[in-house]
Amino acid sequence: MAKAPTKVALIYDFDETLSITYMQDYILIPSLGMKPQTFWKKANAWSREHCADQITGSMFYFIKTAQEKGIKLTRDYFCNAGKAITYFEGVDQWFDRINEYGRTLDLQIEHYIISSGYEEIIQGSSIRKHFKDVFGCSYAFGEDGTPVWPARIVNYSTKTQYLSKINKGLGKLEDRAVNEFMPDEERAIPFTRMIYFGDGMTDIPSMKLTKDRKGIAIAVYRPKSQHKKTAIKLLSDGRVNFALPADYREDKQLDKVVKTILDKIATERDLEILKAKEEKKKIISIGKK
């Protein structure tokens, strides 16, 4: 029986990592008759006034603003807001190309999103089909089809629990099992076979956890922008392994680095197989004495 390919997880933040700006800025906020900078300023002010987490506060503020303007937010409304998202160069071709490269190394590449953005918007995005799972903020919807409550909140600190779920092969709702002991050899994808892509300060806990567990953390930044300073600081502070332009095209820096990491993962796997064979020889030899 042929052995299954070795699984590798590529895990992405979404906003300003894959997309050029926040997913809500393209259609959702303009459809409420507001400019993105105005909306976020008001939403963050409301959060501070009510001592609310900014992510929770902004989710409520979308509901509040839509109700005030007589706009019916629905799953389809959010989904439609994902259709106009603009991505960094090469993102559309990235996933199939990396998957194919992985196959040449007998690696099975699984792509995941862990984002403070909205699952309902990502569902309508052109790249949703490439991800094994998406862990993002999500709404609970009432009988009339409109959001009534945040069903799931993903902020900078809670992102790490989803890394653990990927590590253990757990589903989105398997919360209690996250903290249960599981031997390393039973885990679906060890951290050593994870690559985390993020863009800034909100990704630091996930980046640091991945790097500390011997995985690879990559800070990406918009080419020719001030975001490069943030990424370089993450690199100099030891939070990430690489700081690279968010250019996903073939033969660009990001493409070359990720392929080299995949080469290393495959080589280390092959070396472990060879070492195991040698250990088996020793055991047989000892047994014959």
URSULNOR-V807288 format. One record per residue. N is the residue number from 1. RES is the residue in one small letter. BURIAL is I if it has 24 or more other C-alpha atoms within 12 Angstrom, else O. Layout:
# URSULNOR-V807288
((N,RES,BURIAL) (N,RES,BURIAL))
This chain:
# URSULNOR-V807288
((1,m,O) (2,a,O) (3,k,O) (4,a,O) (5,p,O) (6,t,I) (7,k,I) (8,v,I) (9,a,I) (10,l,I) (11,i,I) (12,y,I) (13,d,I) (14,f,I) (15,d,I) (16,e,I) (17,t,I) (18,l,I) (19,s,I) (20,i,I) (21,t,I) (22,y,I) (23,m,I) (24,q,I) (25,d,I) (26,y,I) (27,i,I) (28,l,I) (29,i,I) (30,p,O) (31,s,I) (32,l,I) (33,g,O) (34,m,O) (35,k,O) (36,p,O) (37,q,O) (38,t,O) (39,f,I) (40,w,I) (41,k,O) (42,k,O) (43,a,I) (44,n,I) (45,a,O) (46,w,I) (47,s,O) (48,r,O) (49,e,O) (50,h,O) (51,c,O) (52,a,O) (53,d,I) (54,q,I) (55,i,I) (56,t,I) (57,g,I) (58,s,I) (59,m,I) (60,f,I) (61,y,I) (62,f,I) (63,i,I) (64,k,I) (65,t,I) (66,a,I) (67,q,O) (68,e,O) (69,k,O) (70,g,O) (71,i,O) (72,k,I) (73,l,I) (74,t,I) (75,r,I) (76,d,O) (77,y,I) (78,f,I) (79,c,I) (80,n,I) (81,a,I) (82,g,I) (83,k,I) (84,a,I) (85,i,I) (86,t,I) (87,y,I) (88,f,I) (89,e,O) (90,g,I) (91,v,I) (92,d,I) (93,q,O) (94,w,I) (95,f,I) (96,d,I) (97,r,O) (98,i,I) (99,n,I) (100,e,O) (101,y,I) (102,g,I) (103,r,O) (104,t,O) (105,l,I) (106,d,I) (107,l,I) (108,q,I) (109,i,I) (110,e,I) (111,h,I) (112,y,I) (113,i,I) (114,i,I) (115,s,I) (116,s,I) (117,g,I) (118,y,I) (119,e,I) (120,e,I) (121,i,I) (122,i,I) (123,q,I) (124,g,I) (125,s,I) (126,s,I) (127,i,I) (128,r,I) (129,k,O) (130,h,I) (131,f,I) (132,k,I) (133,d,I) (134,v,I) (135,f,I) (136,g,I) (137,c,I) (138,s,I) (139,y,I) (140,a,I) (141,f,O) (142,g,O) (143,e,O) (144,d,O) (145,g,O) (146,t,I) (147,p,I) (148,v,I) (149,w,O) (150,p,I) (151,a,O) (152,r,I) (153,i,I) (154,v,I) (155,n,I) (156,y,I) (157,s,I) (158,t,I) (159,k,I) (160,t,I) (161,q,I) (162,y,I) (163,l,I) (164,s,I) (165,k,I) (166,i,I) (167,n,I) (168,k,I) (169,g,I) (170,l,I) (171,g,O) (172,k,I) (173,l,O) (174,e,O) (175,d,O) (176,r,O) (177,a,O) (178,v,O) (179,n,O) (180,e,O) (181,f,O) (182,m,O) (183,p,O) (184,d,O) (185,e,O) (186,e,O) (187,r,O) (188,a,I) (189,i,I) (190,p,I) (191,f,I) (192,t,I) (193,r,I) (194,m,I) (195,i,I) (196,y,I) (197,f,I) (198,g,I) (199,d,I) (200,g,I) (201,m,I) (202,t,I) (203,d,I) (204,i,I) (205,p,I) (206,s,I) (207,m,I) (208,k,I) (209,l,I) (210,t,I) (211,k,I) (212,d,O) (213,r,O) (214,k,O) (215,g,I) (216,i,I) (217,a,I) (218,i,I) (219,a,I) (220,v,I) (221,y,I) (222,r,I) (223,p,I) (224,k,O) (225,s,O) (226,q,O) (227,h,I) (228,k,O) (229,k,O) (230,t,I) (231,a,I) (232,i,I) (233,k,I) (234,l,I) (235,l,I) (236,s,O) (237,d,O) (238,g,O) (239,r,I) (240,v,I) (241,n,I) (242,f,I) (243,a,I) (244,l,I) (245,p,I) (246,a,I) (247,d,I) (248,y,I) (249,r,I) (250,e,O) (251,d,O) (252,k,O) (253,q,O) (254,l,I) (255,d,I) (256,k,O) (257,v,I) (258,v,I) (259,k,I) (260,t,O) (261,i,I) (262,l,I) (263,d,I) (264,k,O) (265,i,I) (266,a,I) (267,t,O) (268,e,O) (269,r,O) (270,d,O) (271,l,O) (272,e,O) (273,i,O) (274,l,O) (275,k,O) (276,a,O) (277,k,O) (278,e,O) (279,e,O) (280,k,O) (281,k,O) (282,k,O) (283,i,O) (284,i,O) (285,s,O) (286,i,O) (287,g,O) (288,k,O) (289,k,O))
